[in-house]
């Protein structure tokens, strides 16, 4: 039993590789690990094959036939006001379509849609927070530029009380489930509330989210593609926060409530504003260890991006505008890619580095051939 649990815990790294020459997707559907001859669940997107392993060097072969299983490692349920994605039968996260009502004492202006909350750990503890009393404009995992300019006007969806902008859900374009990952595609929009003639959409943002059927922790990817909604560009002005943000559990409040560790060995004391490939947050929720990891893809704008590590609250943000302003121009999509880890344990440097290496180069150390 212990060996089985250990094996399950190690099957937590998403991998992918292009189908090798000679592979016929209509015939070669069984992925076999050569070390032990075991069939491995896989999922194909175009001519790219996806599966999960321990992130090490392995040899696989594609054989004729298909793995006969109806199991879905990740499944999605759309329920009107939100979409819930589960992995291996456990709820992993929820995407908000309809803005929930603000608690008593919180200005309704802070209500919004288009974010992830709750995000759970595998044992069911909520690791995100929404509408916290000190910063009710924080919403689980969300994307909002802090200070921007559009057609000569200030545009800010991060601080709703300024009434200069709003980020909102626009449409759910589809959900998908499979033996390796499941998720959804959703459209959002950044709205200028003060345009002549009424609110005007400045940017459209398409989210594609994948939750993987991993054993030891939850792993999920978020790809964001922002495009101009008109012939007008959007300028994200220089600021020390604003971008893809995260608000952690209420149990993590205070200077000692949670720790930060970056890929460069920085902590909460010396890491704020520094660049990092990955960041881990660790603390206790309900009296037990929990960890959350952030990985920035090397293809991202200004990678490795700078970070915001809040000195006394469980807030993290990737900040591509920390060094200088940048423009999103018509016909030039702005693509951001991030991976997240949610665990019932503290996440250390060795584990984070293993995951980042596989995220940056998912086929590294893999040999895939056709039998």
N, C-alpha and C positions, 0 to 999 in steps of 0.2 A: 504493500500500500504506500509506504514512504517513497519508494522508488517511482511509483506511478505519479504521486503528487509532485515530486521533484521534476520529472519529465514534463508534466503539464506546466509547471511554473516556468520552465525554460522555453516553452513554445510561445514566445511573446514578441517576436520581431517580425514585422511584415517584410517580405522579400518579393522581388520581381525580376524578370529577365525576358528579353525578346525571345519569341519562339525560334529555335535553331533552324538552320537551313535544312530543308527536307521534311520539316514537320507539317503535317496536314491537319488543321484544326478539326476537320470533320472525322478524322480517324484516330489521331494521337491525342487522347484525352486523359490518359492515366499517368499521373506523375509518381514516380517511384524513387525513394531514397536508396541509393546503392549500398550504403553501409549496412543496412539491415533488411532490405527488400520490402520495406513497408510502403504502402500506398499513402500518398499525402494529399489531402483536399487542396484543390487549386481552383482558380477562377480566372477566366480569360477576358481581357478587354482589348479588342482589336487583335494585334499579334503580340501582345504582352501578357505573360502568365504571372499570376500572383499567388503566393502561398505564405505560410508562416513557419518559421523555425527558430533556432536559438541564436541566429546571427553569425554563426561560425562558417568555416569553409566546408562545403558539402558537394558531393556529386549526385546528380539526379539524372534520370532518363525518362523520356516520354515514350510510352508504349501504346500500342493500339488498344482501343476499348476505352471505357469510361468508368470512373469510380461510382459504383451503384450506391448512392446515398441520397436520401431526401432531406438530410439535416441541413439546416441553415445556421452557420456559425454566427451570423449577424442578421437581425430582422428589424423591420421598421413598421410602426403603427402610426398612421395619421389620424388625429382625432379632432379635427376642426381648428381648435385654438392652439394646438401644438403638435409636434411630431416627436415621437419617442423612438430611440434606437437602442436595441439590446444586443449584447454579445454573449454567446453561449448560455442563453436563457436568463441573463441578468440585465436589468435596465442600466444603460451606461450614461445616457444624456437625453436631454429634451430641448428642442428648438421652439422658441416662442413665436407664434404667428399672430395671436391676438394679445394686445397689451394688457397685463393683469392690473387690477386696481391697486393703487398705492395704499399702504397701511395708514391708519389714522395718524395724523400729525405730519404726514409727508405730502408736499405740494403735488397735486395731480399732474403738473407739468412734467414731472419726472417719469411718468408712465411712458413706456415705449415697447415696441416689438423688435423682432429681428436679433435675437441673441440666444445663447445657450445657457439654460438653467432650468432645473438642477443638472449639475454634472455629479455623478456618484463615483464612489470607489467600488471595487468588486463586492465588498461585503455590505453595500447598501447605504453607506454614510454619504451625506451631501457635502461636497468639498468646495462648492461655489457659494456665493451669496448674492442676493438681489435686493436692491433698494435699501442698503444699509443706512442706519440713522445718520451717521456722520457724513456719508457721501451717497445720497440716494440716487445720484446719476450713474452709479456703478451697477452693472447688470451682468453677473456671471462672466461669460466670455462674449465680448462684443467688439465691434469696430466703429470707432468714431474719431475723425480728425478733430484736433482741439482748436486750432486757429487757421482759418482759410480765407481765401478771396475768390469771388466768383462774379464776373461782370462788374468789377469795381466795388462790390459790396462785401462786407464781412460775412462769413458763413461758418457757423460753429454748432455742431450737433452734440458736442461733448457736454456742454453746460446748458441744459434746457431752459434754465431761468433767464438766460440772456435773450432767449426768443429769436435767435439768429439762424436756426436751422433745426432739422429733424432727420434722424435716420430711422427708416421704417421698412417693415416687410411689404413686398409688393405682390409676389406670387410664389407658389410652390410649383416648380416645374417637373417634379417627379421624385419617386422614391424607388429604392432598389435593395434587394436582399440577395445573399448568396452564401456559398460554403466557406468563403474567406472574409468577405466584408459586406457591409450593407450601409445605406445612408440615404442622402437626399440631395437635391439641387433646389436652391431657393434664390429668388431675386429680391434684392433690397434696393432702396433709393435714398440718396442724400438730397434733401429738399431745402431750397432757399425760401425761407418764409417771408422775405421782404422784397421779392421781385415785383417790378411794376406789373399790375394786372393780376397779382395773386401769386401763390406759391408756385415755384418752378423747380423741376428736378435738375440738379447739377450733375450728379453722378449716378450711374446704375452699378450695382455690385452683385455679381453672381457668386454665390457660395456653393461649392461642392464639398460635402462632408462625407467621410468614410470612417466607419467604426469597424475595427478588425476583430475577428474571433480569436483573441489571444488568451493564453491560459493564466499567466501570473499577474497580469494587471490589465487595465483598459488602455488601449492605444487607439487614437483617432487622429485623422488628418483633416485640415481645413485649407482649401484652396480658394482664394478670393480674387476675382477678376473685376476690376473697376474700369468703367469706360465712361466717357463724356456722353451725356444725354442730348447734347445739342452741339452746335459749332463753337461753343464757348469752352475755354479751358478752365480747369480748377487748379489753384495754387495752394499747396499745403505749406503754410509758413513755418519758419523755424520755431521749435518749442521743445521743452524737455520732456513732454509727454504728449500722448495723442497717437492713436493707431490701434493695433490689436491689443485689447486690455483684458485683464483677469482680476476678479474680486474673489478672494478666498473666504473660507468659512468664518463665521462669527467667533468660533473658538480660537481663531488665529489673531484676534485683535491684540494690539499693544506691541511694544518694542520687543518683548520676549515671547510673543505668541507664536511666531513662525521664524524660521531661518531661511536665508537665501544662500545659494552656492552657484557660481557661474563656471563656465567652461575654462575661464582663465584663473580660477582659484579665488575669485573675489566673493565677498560676503555683503551683507546689508551695510556694514560699516564703511566699506571702500568700493563697492561695486556700482553704486548708482551712477548712471550716465555713461558707463563703460560698455564697450562692444562685447558680444558673447555669441557663441554658436548655440549654446544651450544654457538654461537656467533651471535649477531645482528649488522648490519650496517644500520644507518639511516642518511638521508640527503635529500636535495631538488634536484629534477630534473625538469627543466623547471619552477622553482619557486614554485613547490608544493611538499609536503612530499612524500617520497618513502622509503621503507625499504626492506632489504634483510636478510634472516636468514639462518644459517648453523647449521645443527644438525649432530653430529657424533654418530654412533651406538655404544652401549656398547660392542658389540662383536668385534669391531675393535682392531687391534694390538696396544698394549700400551694405550688402552682407559682408561680414557679420554685423547685424544691426545693433545700434546702441539700445540701452535698456533703462527703464525706470523701476528702481527698487525702492518702494516707499519706506521711510525710516521708522514708522510706527503703526502702519496698517497693512493688511494682507492684500496689497495691490501691486500688480506687475503690468508692465506695458512694453511692447516692442516699439521703438521710437525711430523710424527712418528719417524723421525731420529734425533730429537733434543737432545735426551738424550744419544744415543749411536748408532753405526752402527747396521744394521741388514741385514741378508742374505735371498734371495729368492732362494730356492734350488729345484733341479729337483724333480718332484713328490709331491711337497708341495706347492699348490696354495696359493698366497697371496691375501686375500679378503678384500676389503674396502667397507664400506656401508655409504652413506651420504644422508641426506634429505635437501632440499632447500625450502625456502619460498620467494615469491616475492609479494610485497604488495604496494598499493597506499596510504600507511600511515606508520608512524613509528611503529616499532615492539618493544614492551616492554617486561619486564621480565616475567610477568604473562602469556602473550600469548605464548612466547617462551617456557616456562616451560610446558604449556598445550600440545603443539605440541611435545616436546621432550618425555614427559611421554607416549604419544600415540605411538610414534615411537619406543621407547624402549620396550614397552609392549602393542602391538596393541589390545589385547583382554582384557585389564584390565578394570574391571567394567562392562563387557558385559556378559549377560546371554543369551545363544542361545539354544533353545530347538526345538524339533519336535512336531508339533501338531498332 
